[in-house]
């Protein structure tokens, strides 16, 4: 999936979270718990960066013929 799809999904999740917390439906309230969202976004970004680096390393090794 491309970055655009993940952005759309993220916006829908955040929007749903804000809507639900405004109506008292969730246990988490956006105005109080938004830092959790920032931490999760940071972790997700780190995971994606690590995956890209690993994939680039594998492709480089295949091109050079030095697979591990």
C-alpha angles and dihedrals in degrees: 000000000000129000091256093060092050090049091052092048091048092051091050092050093048091045091050090048092052092046093049093046091050089055094045093245099126135059090226119069119206096218090055103032104039092111088065088060091053092050092049091049090051092050091048091051092050091050092050091049091050091049092051092049091049091049093048090050091051092049092048091049091050092050091050093043094238102119117168 
